């Protein structure tokens, strides 16, 4: 995710990091070159029967395309924001669990519970991003537990189950009463809810036909536009076409990035930084040295 102060007007116009321009620039250039070809052909009077058409069809089509892209971007932003809300809820659950565990559990069970919860957050991040996060798991966890978790189809869920099993063992041993166990388990339920919501977002894309319709319409419109502009704009046709192409291609590409908010694109969520917040919360609850917050690198927070 891009984290930077809002630059001035000129720097904002020239900003490259975090923009969709690197992804759509080749398509903008192709549309501009095609507009140059249409303009050149028009200057040789090969389009006399075409350039007499008005811009009304293109205006109507542009309005329809704008509405379509707006609806799609709203839907994808809702997915992005829902994912951010869920991971913000995870911060709350981890901190609340750390505080409650310090009240109800002896030091060693408290440590093991919080380490399992911290491992759950890292494992969920790895599952959502398709990455191996074994090196990021707490070193104090038993090696056998880590090994078994990594061999599961859903390592994050397994680690959360182990946290619940630890509470059950403490309850059965009489070191934890039922009210305290229910209070702690409520936060584990909250973490399970965050995981389920994250998996729902990650595994349920927008309907493909909807995405395809917006993508095709944007490209058809931008390649048809020079034919309607050349009669009135002349050699400014490539310029206007490139500007329109940047807008529509950019919105199309941006919606693709926001649709899957858990990756490592410039506009995706900073899951590494959020997991570092969990590490700080757990370390401070256990009285251990807390790591520093992750800082943006070249304006990007992973």
Helices and strands as residue ranges (DSSP letters): H 9-14, H 21-43, H 56-104, H 107-129, G 134-136, H 143-150, H 155-172, H 178-203, H 208-233, G 234-236, H 237-259, H 271-286
